[in-house]
Amino acid sequence: MLLRRALPSMFTVGNLFLGIISIIVAFQGNFPWAAFLVIIGMLLDGLDGRVARALNAQSEFGKELDSLSDVISFGVAPAFIMYGVVLHELGWIGTVITAIFPICGALRLARFNVATGSTNYFIGLPITAAGGVLATLALYHETMPSPNIVLPLFMLFLAYLMVSNIKYPNFKKVGIPKSAYYVVPIIILIVAGVFVLYPEQANKLVFLPLAVYAFYGVLKKKGKTGDRQQPEAALEDSHETIAK
């Protein structure tokens, strides 16, 4: 059926739509709401691949659409949020840093599209996680010392993690039973309701697990510096190696 094959891509387009709106909202100066839209986009992004597999509706079109959407929603949108919060104060340096983040995200996605490897882990920080960390991190700028220095450096660090060879756990392998898919819209509505009522607090709460995930790969790599480097594996952050 046409609807069955189109449903996964509808989730992907929804993610792309939220990313574009997040950029617009960031330009309007409402950064908590801009970050909220990125987080909701993460939920949709986590569903498209699972829905595609459940409906047996994988396609190369869906795979490419997903990667293009991720560049906007988790590369460009979080970068613009950070630009509006602090990077605009740094002149041309802030402009360059703003561009570096989505460029590294695009490089990571392109690397997946031309490589194959294990499905047990990600190589490089997934752009979805990096974008979520950056979007929510921007909300801490008023409470941290020297945000004009700390935030740009952390943004560059996240960009490096995306193009690095550091391995990260692949939670995309955790599936959802078909009988449970009917509760997904309810979960999304609940999460959206919490963000509507308490946008800044909810965004900061999301930041913690994402930041732990980002640093997990770094700490694990340091603990295994003596191990023999394994061949690089390439995985999509927004969907498994099986394309939609």
Backbone hydrogen bonds in HBPLUS format (Angstrom, degrees):
<---DONOR---> <-ACCEPTOR-->    atom                        ^
c    i                          cat <-CA-CA->   ^        H-A-AA   ^      H-
h    n   atom  resd res      DA  || num        DHA   H-A  angle D-A-AA Bond
n    s   type  num  typ     dist DA aas  dist angle  dist       angle   num
A0005-ARG N   A0001-MET O   3.23 MM   4  6.55 154.7  2.30 148.3 154.2     1
A0006-ALA N   A0002-LEU O   2.92 MM   4  6.08 141.2  2.07 145.3 157.2     2
A0007-LEU N   A0003-LEU O   2.92 MM   4  5.86 138.0  2.10 149.2 156.8     3
A0010-MET N   A0006-ALA O   3.00 MM   4  6.26 135.1  2.21 148.4 162.0     4
A0010-MET N   A0007-LEU O   3.02 MM   3  5.01 129.5  2.28  97.3 111.6     5
A0011-PHE N   A0007-LEU O   3.30 MM   4  6.75 146.9  2.42 151.0 158.0     6
A0011-PHE N   A0008-PRO O   3.15 MM   3  5.35 124.7  2.47  99.3 111.9     7
A0012-THR N   A0008-PRO O   3.20 MM   4  6.60 154.2  2.27 142.3 149.5     8
A0013-VAL N   A0009-SER O   2.81 MM   4  6.04 161.5  1.85 150.7 154.8     9
A0014-GLY N   A0010-MET O   2.91 MM   4  6.04 149.5  2.01 139.5 148.4    10
A0015-ASN N   A0011-PHE O   2.98 MM   4  6.30 148.9  2.08 145.0 152.9    11
A0016-LEU N   A0012-THR O   2.96 MM   4  6.33 156.1  2.02 148.2 154.9    12
A0017-PHE N   A0013-VAL O   2.79 MM   4  6.03 158.7  1.83 151.5 157.3    13
A0018-LEU N   A0014-GLY O   3.03 MM   4  6.25 159.8  2.07 147.4 151.9    14
A0019-GLY N   A0015-ASN O   3.01 MM   4  6.28 149.7  2.11 145.2 153.8    15
A0020-ILE N   A0016-LEU O   3.06 MM   4  6.37 155.8  2.12 152.3 157.5    16
A0021-ILE N   A0017-PHE O   2.99 MM   4  6.28 164.3  2.02 152.7 157.1    17
A0022-SER N   A0018-LEU O   2.82 MM   4  5.94 147.8  1.92 142.3 151.7    18
A0023-ILE N   A0019-GLY O   3.17 MM   4  6.47 148.9  2.27 142.3 148.9    19
A0024-ILE N   A0020-ILE O   3.18 MM   4  6.57 158.9  2.23 148.0 153.2    20
A0025-VAL N   A0021-ILE O   2.85 MM   4  6.10 164.9  1.88 156.4 160.3    21
A0026-ALA N   A0022-SER O   2.87 MM   4  6.02 151.0  1.95 144.8 153.0    22
A0027-PHE N   A0023-ILE O   3.06 MM   4  6.36 152.7  2.13 146.7 153.1    23
A0028-GLN N   A0024-ILE O   3.15 MM   4  6.50 134.3  2.37 138.3 150.9    24
A0028-GLN N   A0025-VAL O   3.05 MM   3  4.97 128.2  2.33  92.3 106.8    25
A0030-ASN N   A0025-VAL O   3.25 MM   5  5.76 154.2  2.32 157.1 150.7    26
A0029-GLY N   A0026-ALA O   2.95 MM   3  5.07 156.2  2.00 104.2 111.9    27
A0034-ALA N   A0030-ASN O   3.06 MM   4  6.31 150.5  2.15 145.1 154.4    28
A0035-ALA N   A0031-PHE O   2.92 MM   4  6.09 160.1  1.96 152.9 156.8    29
A0036-PHE N   A0032-PRO O   2.94 MM   4  6.12 148.9  2.04 139.0 148.4    30
A0037-LEU N   A0033-TRP O   3.02 MM   4  6.28 152.6  2.10 147.7 152.8    31
A0038-VAL N   A0034-ALA O   3.29 MM   4  6.62 147.9  2.40 140.1 148.2    32
A0039-ILE N   A0035-ALA O   3.05 MM   4  6.39 154.7  2.12 151.0 157.5    33
A0040-ILE N   A0036-PHE O   2.99 MM   4  6.31 161.5  2.03 154.1 158.6    34
A0041-GLY N   A0037-LEU O   2.93 MM   4  6.06 149.2  2.02 138.7 147.8    35
A0042-MET N   A0038-VAL O   2.97 MM   4  6.33 136.6  2.17 138.7 150.5    36
A0042-MET N   A0039-ILE O   3.00 MM   3  4.96 123.0  2.34  92.5 107.4    37
A0043-LEU N   A0039-ILE O   3.21 MM   4  6.68 144.5  2.34 143.4 152.0    38
A0043-LEU N   A0040-ILE O   3.08 MM   3  5.12 120.6  2.44  95.2 109.6    39
A0044-LEU N   A0040-ILE O   3.15 MM   4  6.57 159.5  2.19 151.6 155.9    40
A0045-ASP N   A0041-GLY O   2.85 MM   4  6.01 154.1  1.91 146.3 154.6    41
A0046-GLY N   A0042-MET O   2.93 MM   4  6.11 141.3  2.08 141.5 150.9    42
A0047-LEU N   A0044-LEU O   3.08 MM   3  5.19 147.7  2.19 100.1 110.0    43
A0048-ASP N   A0044-LEU O   3.22 MM   4  6.45 146.1  2.34 154.5 161.1    44
A0051-VAL N   A0047-LEU O   2.81 MM   4  5.92 164.4  1.84 165.1 169.2    45
A0052-ALA N   A0048-ASP O   2.95 MM   4  6.08 153.9  2.01 142.8 150.5    46
A0053-ARG N   A0049-GLY O   3.01 MM   4  6.27 155.7  2.07 146.3 151.7    47
A0054-ALA N   A0050-ARG O   2.95 MM   4  6.13 159.0  1.99 146.0 152.5    48
A0055-LEU N   A0051-VAL O   2.94 MM   4  6.09 148.6  2.04 148.1 155.5    49
A0056-ASN N   A0052-ALA O   2.87 MM   4  5.69 104.7  2.45 131.6 149.1    50
A0057-ALA N   A0052-ALA O   2.74 MM   5  4.75 167.2  1.75 144.3 148.3    51
A0056-ASN N   A0053-ARG O   3.17 MM   3  4.78 151.7  2.25  93.2 101.7    52
A0063-LYS N   A0059-SER O   3.19 MM   4  6.50 153.2  2.27 142.2 149.5    53
A0064-GLU N   A0060-GLU O   3.02 MM   4  6.28 167.4  2.03 156.2 157.5    54
A0065-LEU N   A0061-PHE O   2.94 MM   4  6.09 164.7  1.96 154.2 159.1    55
A0066-ASP N   A0062-GLY O   2.94 MM   4  5.97 151.6  2.02 142.2 149.8    56
A0067-SER N   A0063-LYS O   3.15 MM   4  6.46 157.2  2.20 148.2 153.2    57
A0068-LEU N   A0064-GLU O   3.04 MM   4  6.29 166.0  2.06 154.3 157.7    58
A0069-SER N   A0065-LEU O   2.94 MM   4  6.09 156.2  2.00 146.8 153.6    59
A0070-ASP N   A0066-ASP O   2.98 MM   4  6.17 152.4  2.05 146.6 153.9    60
A0071-VAL N   A0067-SER O   3.20 MM   4  6.51 149.1  2.30 147.6 154.2    61
A0073-SER N   A0069-SER O   2.91 MM   4  6.13 176.1  1.92 164.1 163.2    62
A0074-PHE N   A0070-ASP O   2.86 MM   4  5.37 160.3  1.90 140.2 146.3    63
A0075-GLY N   A0071-VAL O   3.09 MM   4  4.73 122.3  2.44 110.0 118.9    64
A0076-VAL N   A0071-VAL O   2.83 MM   5  6.33 151.5  1.92 152.5 161.6    65
A0077-ALA N   A0072-ILE O   2.90 MM   5  6.05 165.0  1.93 165.4 168.3    66
A0079-ALA N   A0075-GLY O   3.36 MM   4  6.28 150.7  2.45 134.8 143.1    67
A0080-PHE N   A0076-VAL O   2.93 MM   4  6.19 153.2  2.00 155.7 162.9    68
A0081-ILE N   A0077-ALA O   3.00 MM   4  6.29 150.1  2.09 150.3 159.3    69
A0082-MET N   A0078-PRO O   3.00 MM   4  6.29 163.2  2.03 150.6 153.8    70
A0083-TYR N   A0079-ALA O   2.87 MM   4  6.11 146.3  1.99 140.2 150.7    71
A0084-GLY N   A0080-PHE O   2.90 MM   4  6.10 159.9  1.94 147.7 151.7    72
A0085-VAL N   A0081-ILE O   3.03 MM   4  6.26 144.1  2.16 144.1 154.4    73
A0086-VAL N   A0082-MET O   2.96 MM   4  6.05 174.8  1.96 155.3 156.0    74
A0087-LEU N   A0082-MET O   3.19 MM   5  6.27 172.4  2.20 139.9 141.2    75
A0088-HIS N   A0083-TYR O   2.98 MM   5  5.31 145.2  2.10 146.2 139.5    76
A0089-GLU N   A0086-VAL O   3.06 MM   3  5.80 159.1  2.11 121.0 127.1    77
A0090-LEU N   A0087-LEU O   3.01 MM   3  5.42 165.4  2.03 115.4 120.2    78
A0095-THR N   A0091-GLY O   3.18 MM   4  6.56 149.6  2.27 144.8 153.8    79
A0096-VAL N   A0092-TRP O   2.99 MM   4  6.23 156.8  2.04 147.6 152.5    80
A0097-ILE N   A0093-ILE O   3.01 MM   4  6.27 163.7  2.04 151.9 156.1    81
A0098-THR N   A0094-GLY O   2.94 MM   4  6.07 152.9  2.02 142.6 150.3    82
A0099-ALA N   A0095-THR O   3.13 MM   4  6.42 147.2  2.25 141.7 149.7    83
A0099-ALA N   A0096-VAL O   3.10 MM   3  5.16 119.8  2.48  94.9 109.4    84
A0100-ILE N   A0096-VAL O   2.96 MM   4  6.22 149.0  2.05 149.3 158.5    85
A0103-ILE N   A0099-ALA O   3.24 MM   4  6.31 153.9  2.31 150.3 158.1    86
A0104-CYS N   A0100-ILE O   2.95 MM   4  6.14 160.6  1.98 156.6 160.1    87
A0105-GLY N   A0101-PHE O   3.07 MM   4  6.36 152.8  2.14 147.4 155.6    88
A0106-ALA N   A0102-PRO O   2.86 MM   4  6.07 153.4  1.94 145.5 151.9    89
A0107-LEU N   A0103-ILE O   2.93 MM   4  6.23 153.1  2.00 147.8 155.5    90
A0108-ARG N   A0104-CYS O   2.98 MM   4  6.20 151.4  2.06 144.0 151.1    91
A0109-LEU N   A0105-GLY O   3.10 MM   4  6.38 160.1  2.14 148.1 152.8    92
A0110-ALA N   A0106-ALA O   2.87 MM   4  6.05 157.3  1.92 148.7 155.6    93
A0111-ARG N   A0107-LEU O   2.91 MM   4  6.04 150.0  2.00 143.2 151.0    94
A0112-PHE N   A0108-ARG O   3.26 MM   4  6.59 148.4  2.36 141.9 149.0    95
A0113-ASN N   A0109-LEU O   3.18 MM   4  6.51 155.4  2.25 145.2 151.5    96
A0115-ALA N   A0112-PHE O   3.17 MM   3  5.23 168.1  2.19 109.6 113.3    97
A0122-PHE N   A0168-TYR O   2.72 MM  46  4.93 165.6  1.74 150.7 155.1    98
A0168-TYR N   A0122-PHE O   2.90 MM  46  4.93 153.5  1.97 135.6 142.3    99
A0124-GLY N   A0166-ILE O   2.65 MM  42  5.08 175.8  1.65 158.5 159.1   100
A0125-LEU N   A0161-LEU O   2.90 MM  36  5.34 160.1  1.94 116.1 120.6   101
A0130-ALA N   A0126-PRO O   2.98 MM   4  6.28 168.4  1.99 157.9 161.6   102
A0131-GLY N   A0127-ILE O   2.83 MM   4  5.83 162.3  1.86 145.3 150.0   103
A0132-GLY N   A0128-THR O   3.04 MM   4  6.18 154.1  2.11 141.1 148.5   104
A0133-VAL N   A0129-ALA O   2.91 MM   4  6.13 161.0  1.95 154.5 159.0   105
A0134-LEU N   A0130-ALA O   2.99 MM   4  6.18 166.9  2.01 149.5 153.3   106
A0135-ALA N   A0131-GLY O   2.93 MM   4  6.01 165.9  1.95 150.3 154.3   107
A0136-THR N   A0132-GLY O   3.18 MM   4  6.22 162.7  2.21 144.9 149.2   108
A0137-LEU N   A0133-VAL O   2.75 MM   4  5.74 147.1  1.85 147.8 158.5   109
A0138-ALA N   A0134-LEU O   3.23 MM   4  6.31 147.4  2.35 144.1 149.2   110
A0139-LEU N   A0136-THR O   3.13 MM   3  5.60 150.8  2.22 109.2 117.0   111
A0140-TYR N   A0137-LEU O   2.95 MM   3  5.59 167.4  1.96 122.6 126.8   112
A0141-HIS N   A0138-ALA O   3.37 MM   3  5.69 164.4  2.39 113.4 114.5   113
A0143-THR N   A0140-TYR O   3.01 MM   3  5.49 154.2  2.07 116.7 124.6   114
A0149-ILE N   A0146-SER O   3.01 MM   3  5.59 157.5  2.06 117.3 124.3   115
A0150-VAL N   A0146-SER O   2.95 MM   4  6.10 174.0  1.95 163.1 163.5   116
A0151-LEU N   A0147-PRO O   3.12 MM   4  5.37 151.1  2.20 126.0 134.5   117
A0153-LEU N   A0149-ILE O   3.25 MM   4  6.31 160.3  2.30 146.3 152.1   118
A0154-PHE N   A0150-VAL O   2.92 MM   4  6.10 157.8  1.97 153.3 159.9   119
A0155-MET N   A0151-LEU O   2.90 MM   4  6.05 150.6  1.99 148.3 156.7   120
A0156-LEU N   A0152-PRO O   2.99 MM   4  6.26 155.4  2.05 147.0 152.7   121
A0157-PHE N   A0153-LEU O   2.94 MM   4  6.18 147.2  2.05 141.9 151.7   122
A0158-LEU N   A0154-PHE O   2.95 MM   4  6.24 155.1  2.02 148.1 153.3   123
A0159-ALA N   A0155-MET O   3.03 MM   4  6.30 154.1  2.10 143.8 151.2   124
A0160-TYR N   A0156-LEU O   2.93 MM   4  6.22 152.5  2.00 144.5 151.7   125
A0161-LEU N   A0157-PHE O   2.96 MM   4  6.26 156.2  2.02 147.7 154.2   126
A0162-MET N   A0158-LEU O   3.14 MM   4  6.44 146.7  2.26 146.5 154.0   127
A0163-VAL N   A0160-TYR O   3.13 MM   3  5.47 127.0  2.42 105.1 117.6   128
A0164-SER N   A0160-TYR O   2.99 MM   4  5.99 110.8  2.49 144.4 162.6   129
A0164-SER N   A0161-LEU O   3.36 MM   3  4.99 155.5  2.42  93.8 100.8   130
A0174-VAL N   A0171-PHE O   3.13 MM   3  5.67 163.4  2.16 112.5 117.6   131
A0180-ALA N   A0177-PRO O   2.88 MM   3  5.36 155.5  1.94 113.4 121.6   132
A0181-TYR N   A0178-LYS O   3.28 MM   3  5.51 164.6  2.30 108.7 113.3   133
A0183-VAL N   A0180-ALA O   3.09 MM   3  5.76 156.7  2.15 118.0 124.2   134
A0184-VAL N   A0181-TYR O   3.16 MM   3  5.37 153.9  2.23 106.0 113.7   135
A0186-ILE N   A0183-VAL O   3.06 MM   3  5.15 117.7  2.46  98.9 114.7   136
A0187-ILE N   A0183-VAL O   2.96 MM   4  6.30 154.0  2.03 154.9 162.7   137
A0188-ILE N   A0184-VAL O   2.99 MM   4  6.28 163.8  2.01 159.5 163.6   138
A0189-LEU N   A0185-PRO O   2.95 MM   4  6.15 157.7  2.01 144.9 150.9   139
A0190-ILE N   A0186-ILE O   2.94 MM   4  6.18 153.7  2.01 147.6 154.8   140
A0191-VAL N   A0187-ILE O   2.92 MM   4  6.17 167.9  1.93 156.8 159.5   141
A0192-ALA N   A0188-ILE O   2.86 MM   4  6.01 161.9  1.89 149.1 154.9   142
A0193-GLY N   A0189-LEU O   2.85 MM   4  5.99 151.5  1.93 142.2 150.1   143
A0194-VAL N   A0190-ILE O   3.01 MM   4  6.33 155.2  2.07 150.9 156.6   144
A0195-PHE N   A0191-VAL O   3.04 MM   4  6.34 159.3  2.09 150.9 156.4   145
A0196-VAL N   A0192-ALA O   2.87 MM   4  6.10 149.0  1.96 147.5 156.5   146
A0197-LEU N   A0193-GLY O   3.06 MM   4  6.27 157.0  2.12 147.1 152.3   147
A0198-TYR N   A0194-VAL O   2.83 MM   4  5.89 162.0  1.86 150.9 156.9   148
A0202-ALA N   A0198-TYR O   2.94 MM   4  5.90 161.9  1.97 156.1 161.8   149
A0203-ASN N   A0199-PRO O   3.00 MM   4  6.07 158.0  2.05 145.1 151.2   150
A0204-LYS N   A0200-GLU O   3.10 MM   4  6.29 158.5  2.15 146.9 152.2   151
A0205-LEU N   A0201-GLN O   3.04 MM   4  6.26 145.4  2.16 141.1 150.8   152
A0206-VAL N   A0202-ALA O   3.04 MM   4  6.33 151.0  2.13 148.0 154.9   153
A0207-PHE N   A0203-ASN O   3.13 MM   4  6.38 141.8  2.28 141.3 151.6   154
A0211-ALA N   A0207-PHE O   2.85 MM   4  5.96 156.0  1.91 155.9 162.8   155
A0212-VAL N   A0208-LEU O   2.99 MM   4  6.23 157.8  2.04 153.7 160.0   156
A0213-TYR N   A0209-PRO O   3.02 MM   4  6.20 156.2  2.07 143.3 149.3   157
A0214-ALA N   A0210-LEU O   2.99 MM   4  6.27 154.8  2.06 145.8 152.4   158
A0215-PHE N   A0211-ALA O   3.02 MM   4  6.27 158.3  2.07 151.4 156.1   159
A0216-TYR N   A0212-VAL O   2.86 MM   4  5.89 130.0  2.12 140.8 154.9   160
A0219-LEU N   A0215-PHE O   2.97 MM   4  6.18 170.2  1.98 159.5 161.2   161
A0220-LYS N   A0216-TYR O   2.88 MM   4  6.01 159.9  1.92 152.8 159.0   162
A0221-LYS N   A0217-GLY O   2.96 MM   4  6.03 150.5  2.05 140.3 148.0   163
A0222-LYS N   A0218-VAL O   3.06 MM   4  6.35 154.9  2.13 147.4 153.7   164
A0223-GLY N   A0219-LEU O   3.08 MM   4  6.31 144.8  2.20 140.6 150.1   165
A0224-LYS N   A0221-LYS O   3.08 MM   3  5.18 150.9  2.17 100.6 109.6   166
A0227-ASP N   A0224-LYS O   2.95 MM   3  5.26 157.2  2.00 110.8 118.2   167
